[in-house]
Amino acid sequence: MSDFLPLIPRNFKATLTATAFTVGLFTASVAPSSAEELNREQVETIVKEYLLNNPEVIRDAMSELERREQLAEQEARESALTDSADALFNSKHQVVLGNPQGDVTLVEFFDYNCGYCKRAYSDMARLIEEDSNLRVVLKEFPVLGQGSAEAAQIAVAVNELAPEKYADFHQALLLQRGQANHASALKAATDLGLSEEDIGKVVTGPIPRATIEEVYGLADRLGLTGTPSYVVGNQVVPGAIGYDALKTQIAEMRN
């Protein structure tokens, strides 16, 4: 889900970009008439000597480049949140836990085979238990293979057939040992009294596909590449940040 460049330092690309940025600033500062009198080799020599004598220029350029990229990413996410608010917070396909009329909404994108999601479950359960005004929206975001996709399809069917049983299903499947897939998800659903035949009818229908494609679209627009990822009010929070950090985010939104 993310770019991977083996054996290349993490900041190598940024360094090259920043260097090019610095060279561009330097050459742009040379008067046109002077630049025309210099050949390529002379310009490269001047730039090299300048950077060797002033290496902090590259550091400053990298800092500025990083600041601009972070600002652009934040602006893009804020725009995506505004444009996608209805699907993000009020989709007919989503699961709502906690207080449906809560004053702050916490959205979680999760995968049933995500180890971090399993560990983060207790954080979510504790927040719901302690905060009677918290509204929690769950988004099926299967990114860890076929088994995850199969489990998500059955989870969608459970929510469609018996939404009041989804929370128990979610806990049972997320916290089970072993791989989540069609068989394990089906067992978790039938253990709660749902009919295998009814589940099969929903799974083979259009609703699971529409639900999961909607979530993929949201994740793409918000720049989410892994699970768990959260949206708290108007803030995108990637990663399992823990109970305290989530509680702080919720408090900031509320205040």
matplotlib code that plots the C-alpha trace (Angstrom):
import matplotlib.pyplot as plt

x = [0.0, 3.0, 6.1, 9.1, 12.6, 15.0, 18.6, 17.9, 18.0, 14.6, 15.4, 17.4, 14.6, 13.9, 17.6, 17.7, 14.6, 15.9, 19.2, 17.5, 15.3, 18.5, 20.3, 17.2, 17.2, 20.9, 20.9, 17.7, 19.6, 22.3, 21.8, 20.8, 23.8, 26.1, 24.5, 25.0, 28.7, 29.1, 29.1, 27.6, 30.8, 31.5, 27.9, 28.2, 31.5, 30.1, 27.1, 29.2, 31.6, 28.7, 26.9, 30.1, 30.8, 27.1, 25.7, 23.1, 21.3, 20.4, 19.1, 17.0, 15.7, 14.7, 12.9, 11.0, 10.2, 8.9, 6.8, 5.3, 4.5, 2.9, 0.8, -0.3, -1.2, -3.2, -5.0, -5.8, -7.2, -9.3, -10.8, -11.4, -13.1, -15.4, -16.2, -16.7, -18.4, -21.7, -20.2, -17.8, -20.2, -23.6, -23.4, -26.3, -23.7, -21.8, -21.9, -22.6, -21.7, -21.9, -24.4, -25.9, -26.7, -23.3, -21.7, -18.3, -17.9, -14.9, -14.5, -12.3, -11.0, -10.1, -9.2, -10.1, -6.6, -4.8, -2.9, -2.9, -6.6, -7.0, -4.9, -6.7, -10.1, -9.9, -9.2, -12.3, -14.5, -13.2, -13.9, -17.5, -18.0, -16.7, -18.0, -21.8, -21.7, -19.3, -20.5, -18.4, -18.5, -16.8, -15.5, -14.7, -11.3, -9.9, -6.3, -4.6, -5.6, -8.4, -9.3, -9.8, -12.1, -14.1, -14.5, -15.5, -18.2, -19.8, -19.5, -21.5, -24.1, -24.4, -24.9, -27.6, -29.4, -29.1, -27.4, -28.1, -25.8, -22.9, -21.1, -20.9, -19.9, -17.2, -15.7, -15.8, -14.2, -11.6, -10.4, -10.3, -7.1, -6.0, -6.9, -10.1, -11.7, -15.0, -15.1, -14.2, -16.5, -19.4, -18.9, -18.9, -22.1, -24.0, -22.9, -25.0, -28.1, -27.9, -28.8, -26.0, -28.5, -29.5, -25.9, -25.1, -27.9, -26.5, -22.9, -23.6, -25.7, -24.6, -24.4, -21.0, -19.3, -20.9, -20.0, -16.3, -15.8, -17.2, -14.7, -11.8, -12.8, -12.9, -9.5, -8.0, -9.3, -8.1, -4.7, -5.1, -2.9, -3.2, -5.2, -6.3, -6.8, -9.2, -11.1, -12.0, -14.2, -12.2, -8.9, -7.4, -5.4, -3.4, -2.1, -2.9, -2.3, -3.8, -6.5, -5.0, -4.2, -7.7, -9.3, -7.3, -8.4, -12.0, -11.7, -10.2, -13.0, -15.6, -14.0]
y = [0.0, 2.3, 3.0, 0.9, 1.7, -1.0, -0.1, 3.7, 6.0, 7.2, 10.9, 10.4, 11.4, 14.5, 15.4, 15.2, 17.3, 19.9, 20.1, 20.7, 23.3, 25.0, 24.9, 26.4, 29.2, 29.8, 29.8, 31.9, 34.5, 34.8, 37.7, 36.5, 38.2, 36.5, 33.1, 33.3, 33.8, 30.7, 27.2, 24.2, 23.1, 26.5, 26.7, 23.3, 24.2, 27.4, 25.6, 22.8, 25.2, 27.2, 24.2, 22.9, 26.2, 26.6, 23.1, 24.5, 25.8, 22.2, 21.6, 24.8, 23.9, 20.4, 21.9, 24.3, 21.5, 19.3, 22.2, 22.8, 19.2, 18.8, 21.9, 20.6, 17.2, 18.9, 21.2, 18.2, 16.2, 19.1, 19.5, 15.7, 15.7, 18.5, 16.9, 13.4, 14.3, 12.7, 9.3, 9.5, 10.3, 9.4, 6.6, 4.1, 1.4, 2.2, 0.8, 3.2, 2.3, 4.4, 7.3, 7.8, 11.4, 12.1, 15.5, 14.1, 11.4, 9.1, 7.1, 4.0, 2.3, -1.2, -4.7, -7.9, -9.3, -6.2, -6.9, -3.2, -3.1, -6.0, -4.2, -0.9, -2.5, -2.1, 1.6, 2.0, -0.1, 2.0, 5.3, 4.2, 3.0, 6.2, 8.8, 8.8, 11.5, 9.7, 8.5, 5.8, 4.9, 1.8, 1.4, -2.0, -1.4, -4.9, -4.2, -7.4, -10.0, -12.2, -13.4, -9.8, -9.2, -12.3, -11.4, -7.8, -9.1, -11.2, -8.3, -6.2, -8.9, -9.1, -5.3, -5.6, -8.5, -7.8, -4.5, -4.9, -8.0, -6.3, -5.1, -8.7, -10.1, -7.4, -8.2, -11.9, -11.9, -9.1, -10.7, -14.3, -16.2, -17.0, -15.8, -14.0, -15.3, -16.5, -19.6, -17.8, -14.8, -17.1, -19.1, -15.8, -14.8, -18.1, -18.4, -15.3, -17.0, -15.6, -18.0, -19.1, -19.0, -15.4, -14.4, -16.0, -14.1, -10.8, -11.6, -12.5, -9.4, -5.8, -4.4, -5.7, -4.6, -1.2, -0.8, -1.8, 0.2, 3.3, 2.8, 2.3, 5.6, 7.5, 6.1, 7.1, 10.6, 11.0, 9.5, 6.5, 3.5, 1.3, 0.3, 1.4, 4.9, 7.4, 10.5, 12.6, 15.5, 17.3, 15.6, 12.6, 10.5, 7.6, 4.7, 3.1, 6.2, 4.7, 5.6, 8.7, 10.3, 9.5, 10.9, 14.1, 14.4, 13.9, 16.6, 19.0, 18.5, 19.0, 22.2]
z = [0.0, 0.2, -1.9, -1.1, -2.3, -1.1, 0.0, -0.6, 2.4, 3.4, 2.8, -0.4, -2.7, -0.5, -0.6, -4.4, -4.7, -2.2, -3.9, -7.2, -5.5, -4.2, -7.6, -9.2, -6.7, -7.2, -11.0, -11.1, -9.1, -11.8, -14.2, -17.7, -19.3, -16.8, -17.2, -21.0, -20.5, -18.4, -19.8, -18.1, -16.4, -14.9, -13.5, -12.0, -10.4, -8.9, -7.6, -6.1, -4.4, -3.1, -1.6, -0.1, 1.6, 2.6, 3.3, 5.6, 2.4, 1.6, 5.1, 5.0, 1.5, 2.7, 5.7, 3.5, 1.1, 3.9, 5.3, 1.9, 1.3, 4.7, 4.1, 0.7, 2.2, 5.0, 2.6, 0.4, 3.3, 4.6, 1.1, 0.8, 4.3, 3.2, -0.2, 1.3, 4.6, 3.7, 2.7, 5.6, 8.4, 7.2, 4.7, 4.5, 4.5, 7.6, 11.2, 14.0, 17.6, 20.8, 20.8, 17.4, 18.3, 19.8, 19.6, 18.3, 15.6, 15.6, 12.4, 12.3, 9.1, 10.1, 8.8, 10.6, 10.1, 11.3, 14.5, 15.4, 15.0, 17.4, 20.0, 19.4, 20.0, 23.8, 23.2, 21.2, 23.6, 26.6, 24.8, 24.0, 27.6, 29.2, 26.8, 26.5, 23.8, 21.5, 18.1, 16.5, 12.8, 11.6, 8.0, 6.6, 4.9, 3.9, 2.8, 4.0, 1.4, 0.3, 3.8, 4.9, 2.0, 2.7, 6.4, 5.4, 3.1, 5.8, 8.3, 5.8, 5.6, 9.4, 9.6, 6.8, 8.4, 12.2, 12.9, 16.6, 16.6, 14.7, 17.8, 19.2, 15.8, 15.4, 18.8, 18.3, 14.9, 15.5, 18.8, 17.6, 17.2, 13.7, 10.3, 9.6, 6.4, 5.0, 7.3, 10.5, 9.8, 8.9, 12.2, 14.2, 12.5, 12.8, 16.5, 17.0, 15.4, 11.8, 9.0, 6.7, 3.8, 4.6, 4.9, 1.6, -0.2, 1.0, 0.3, -3.3, -3.8, -4.5, -1.0, 0.2, -3.0, -2.9, 0.8, 0.4, -2.8, -1.1, 1.8, -0.7, -2.4, 0.9, 2.0, -1.4, -1.1, 2.5, 1.7, 4.0, 3.2, 6.3, 9.3, 11.8, 10.6, 12.2, 11.4, 14.5, 13.5, 10.9, 11.6, 9.9, 12.3, 10.7, 12.9, 16.2, 18.4, 21.6, 24.0, 25.5, 22.1, 20.8, 23.9, 23.5, 19.9, 20.9, 23.6, 21.2, 18.7, 21.5, 22.8]

ax = plt.figure().add_subplot(projection="3d")
ax.plot(x, y, z, "-o")
ax.set_aspect("equal")
plt.show()
